[in-house]
Amino acid sequence: MPELPIFPLNTVLFPGYRLPLRIFETRYKQMLDDCLAGNGRFVIALIRDGVEVGGEATPYDVATAARIEEPGDRNAEVITLAAAGEQRVRIIDLDRSLPYLAGEVKPIDEPIHQVIDPELLEHARTATTRFARAMLMQMRGEWRANPEMPDDPGQLGYKMGTLLADNPVAAQRVLEASSINERLRQAIPAVEASAAGFEAALLQRGEADHRRGMQRN
C-alpha cells in the first residue's frame, strides 16, 4: 500500500463505520485537496502523544484506512466531510516532511476461520443490549426491548468499539485485537462500564424526580 496521509484524532474509526469531520486547519485542507487529487484515501489514527489541533501528534501504530465521502465546499472556512472506514492498517513509518502527517502503512487482514467462544459471544451481545437500552433511556427516554446489532461476531466487536467514544483508549484496544475472541474480550468490560454509567445517571435522575415530587406534595 502506498504512503497515505494520516489524520490524528482523539477518536477511533472502525472499518464499516463513518465518521463526520470538520476540516479548518490549513494543513488539513491541503491534505484534503491532495487526497481528492488521488484516490480519496487517508488514515484516521488515534493520538498517542501530542495534540489534535495546532501542533504535532504521534499516532498509535494500528489505525483505519478511510475513504473521503460527501466533501463540502472546499472554499469554505470549515469544510465538512465523512470518513468511511475501510480496513485496519499498521503504520510502518511516519513522514513529517509534508505540512500534514503521512506514513507508509500495511493492511491488516481480518481474522477468518476462527472458532468463536459461544459464552464470550453471548456475553458480548448481552453487554451491547444493556448499553443500548440504558443509552436510549438516558438520552431519549426510549425503551427498546431488542436493539439491533450485527449477527457477525467480528462486526459485533467493531460495533461495540463504536460505543466507546468517551473511552478512546479502550476503543483502540478493540481495534488492535488480533482475533475476534480478543476483540470481544476487550470490548465487553468497557461497554459494560459505559452502560453502568448510563444506568447510574438514570437512577440519579429518578431519585431527583422523586424528591421533587415529594416536595410538591
N, C-alpha and C positions, 0 to 999 in steps of 0.2 A: 504494500500500500504506500503511495507517495506521501511526502510530508504534507500535513494538514494544519490549518490554523487551529489554535486552541483558545477556547473562551473559558477562563477560570471563573467559577461562580461559587457562591455559598449554598449551592443546592446540587442535587444529583439527578441526572436524567437517566431513565431506563429505556432499553430497547422496546419499541412498540408503543411508546408514550410520547406526548407532545408537551413542549414547554414554551409558554409565551415569553417573549423577550422584548425589552425596550433598549434600543441602542442610541446612546447620546455622546459617548466619548469619540473624539476624532479618530483615534487609532482603531476603534472597533467599527466605525463607519468605513474606514479603508479596508478592514478585514472583510466586511460585508461586500463591498464592491469587488474585492479580489475573489471572494468565494463565488459570487454570481457570474463573474467573468470566466470561471472554471466550471466545475461540476456541481457547485452549490453545497459542497460538504465541508463540515468542520467538526471540531470535537468540543463537547461540553465536559468539563472536568471540575471536580470539587477541589477547592483551595485547601492545601495542606498548611502552607505558610504564606503570609502576605495579606493583601487587601484586594477587595473586589473592584473598587473604583479608585482611579487616580494614582496607582502605584503598581509595583511588580508583585507577582504572585507565583508561588510554586505549587503545581497541582499534584494530586495523587496520581500514581502510575496507571491505575485502571480507570478508564473513562468510557464515554459513549460517543461513537461517531454519529453525527446527525446530519439531516438534510434541511436546508432552508425552505420554508413554505410561507406563502402569503406575505412577502415583504411589502411594507407600506411605502409611502412616498419617501424616496431616498434623498430628497432635498429638504425634508422636514428636520426640525431641531431634534426631535425624538422620533426614531424610526421603529415601528413595531414589526414583529415577525414571529413566526413559530418555528421552533426547532423540533423536527420529528426524529426521535431516536431510532437508529437502525441496528447498530451492532456494538457490542463491547469491544474495546481496543485496549492494548497496553502501550503506554508512551515509552518508547525506547530511548529517545534522545530529544532534548529541548533545543530550540533555536531561538535565541534572543536578539538576532541581528535585524529583525523587522520591527516596525513600530508596535506590533502586537506579537504575542507569543505564538510559536508554531512548533511542530515537532514531528519526528518520524514515529509512526505508530504501526503496531502489528495487530491484526484481527484476533480476537479470542473466540473460538468456536463454542457454540452452545453444547452443553453436555447432552449426550444421546445414549440410548440403550442402557439407562440406569434403572436399577431396581429401587423403587421409591418405598421408603418406610411407611406403611399404611397408618400407623399410630401417629407418626410425625405429620403426615398429610392431614389427618383428621384434626389434629391439634391446630394446625395452621388455618384450616377452614373455620374452626370454632373461634380462634382469635380474631380472624378477619371479620366474621359476622358480629362478634362482640364490639369491635371497634366501629363498624359501620352503623350499628344500631345506636350506640352511645353518641357518636358524632352527629348523626341526623337529629337525635333528640335534643342535643345541646345547641346546635346551630340553627335548626329549622323547626324544632318542636314536632318532628315527624317520627312515627314508629313504622319500621319496615321489618316484617317477620323474617323474610328471607332475602337479604341483599344480594344483588348479582355479584358473581365472582367467576374468574376463569376456571374452566374444567382442567386445563393443562397444569400440572404441578409446577413446572418451570415458570409459566406465566403468572401463576398464583404468587410465587415468590417475588416476582417483579412488581405485581400489584401491591403486595404488602410493603414493598420498598417505597412505593409512591405515597403511602400513608404516613411516612416518616419525615415529612417536610420540616418539622420542628426539631428533628434529630438527624442532621445530615451525616454525621459520623456513623451512626447506626445504619443509615441507608447505604453508605459507602461499603460497609461490611457485607451487606446483602449483594451489592453489585459485584464485589470481589470474590464471592464464594465460588469455589472450584467445582462444586457439584450441586445438583438440585436439592438433595437432602441437606447439605450445608447451607444453601440459600434459605431454605425454610427454617432451619435451626437458628440461623442468625436473625431472621425476621420475627419469629414468634415472640420472644421476650420484649423486644422493642415495641411491637404493635400492642401487646398486652399492657405494657406500661402506659402507652398513649391512651388506650381505652380506659384504663383506670383513672387517668387524669380527667377525661370527659365525664366519667361516672361520678367522681368526687365533686366536680363543678355542678353537675345536675343535683346531687344531694344537697350541696350548699344552697343552691337556688331554691330547692324545695323547702328547706328549713327556713330560709329568709321569707318566702311567701307565706309559710305557716305562721311565722311570728307577726308579720304584717296583718294577717287575717285575725289573729288573736287580739292585736291592739285595736283593730277596728271594732271588735265585738266588746 
